[in-house]
C-alpha cells in the first residue's frame, strides 16, 4: 500500500469536491469564505498530488477532466463518512427547535395534501421554516438531495434512482375529466369512454418533469403501442381544471386531484378505457439524512398527511 501524500487534509478534499461540482474557483471561494488566490493555490496543490489538471477550459467555462470526474464520488464519500464519524445524534424536540425543511413536490398532488402537511409541520415545530420547491425539467433533484440542498422529494415516477431511500405514500387510481356541457359530454350519456374516443379527443397534459420521460400516462400508452391526441401541454398543472371549464379538452390524472375541482366546477369524470396502473406516490431521500432525527420526524409528518388523505 503506497503512503498517503504529506499535507493531505480534509479541507483539501472538500476543496477538490467543490471545484469538481462548481467548476469555478470564484464560486468555491465564496462558498468557503476564502480568498480566491487561496483556492487557486489549493487547486495547484491538488494538481501536483494527482498528476492531473483536474479542471480544464471548455466551451462555457471550466470542465472536469476524465480523471477529475472519477474523483468526484470518492471525495463525496470521504466527506460524508467523516461527517457521520463525528455526528452527534441528539434527539430532535420539534416544539422547541428551529430547522429549515426543504421539500420538493409536483403540483398535481391532491390540493389538500401540501396544505395539510404544512399545517402539521407548523403545529409540530412552530419555530421551523418550510420551503416547498417545484419540480421541473431543469431541477436536478438527485444532486440537490445528495448535496443537502433538498431534504425530501415527493414524486410518482416509475423508476426512482435505486440509491435513494423511498417509502410509499398512497396510490391514486387514474380517471379522466372534461367540461360537463362540452359537445362530447352532451352526446354521451355513459360515464365510460370508448378507446376510440379516448385516443382521438383533444387532451391537455402536463409538461415533462423529467427530460426524456413522457410521464406515467403517455409512457404507459407508448408501451401498449397507443398514443393519445395531446394538443395542449401546460407547465401549470393547477390551472388545467380552469382550462377544461372553458374548452373541449380532456385531462387524465389521479382521482384525488380531480375530486376537489369536480365539486367546484362544471366538470364530468369518465372511466378511462385503458387499464392504467394506479399512480403511486412516494417520498425520496438521501442516505446522508437517513438517520437524522429531524428528518425522520419530517418523513413521519409526510406519511401521516398521506394516510389521512387516503382515508377520506
HUTA-V798666 format. One line per field, one symbol per residue. phi: phi as a letter, one per 30 degrees, with the letter a starting at -180 (. if undefined). psi: psi as a letter, one per 30 degrees, with the letter a starting at -180 (. if undefined). burial: + if it has 16 or more other ideal C-beta (glycine too) atoms within 10 Angstrom, else -. A space follows every 10 residues. Layout:
phi=???
psi=???
burial=???
//
This chain:
phi=.dddddicbd dddddedddd ddhadddded dchbdeeddd dddddddddc ibdibbdcdb jdbddddeed dddddddddd dddddcdcdd dccedcccbc ccbcadccde dcddeddddd ddddbdddcb cccdcbedcd dddddddidb cabcabddbd eddcdbbdca cbdcbbbadd cdedddccdd cccddedddc ddccbddedc eicdjddddd eddcicbccd cbcbdcddcd eddddcbcdc ccaddddddd dddcbdcbcb dddcdddddc cbccacedcd cdeddddedd dddddddddd dd
psi=kkkkklgjle eeeeeeeeee efhjeeeeee eghlkeeeee eeeeeeeeef gkfeklkaeh akkkleeeef feeeeeeeee eeeeegkjik kkjeffljlj kjkkllgglk ffeeeeeeee eeeeifflkk jkkljlfgji feeeeffgfk ekkklhleil kffkkkkkel kjkkllklkf gleeeefjel gkkleeeeff lklkllkkek kfkfleefee eefgglklij fkkkfieffe eeeefgaglk kkakfeeeee fefflilklk kkfkiklkkj klkkllefge fkeeeeeeee eeeeeeeeef f.
burial=---------- -+++++++++ +++++--++- --------+- -++-++--+- -+-++----- -+-+---+-- +---++--+- ---------- -+-+----+- ++++++++++ ++++-++--+ +---+--+-+ --+-+---+- ++-+++---+ +++++++--+ ---+----++ -+-++++++- -+-++----- --+----++- +-++++--+- ----++++-+ +------+-+ ------+--+ +--++---++ +++++++++- ++----++++ -+-+-+--++ ++++++-++- -+-++-+++- ++--++--+- --
//
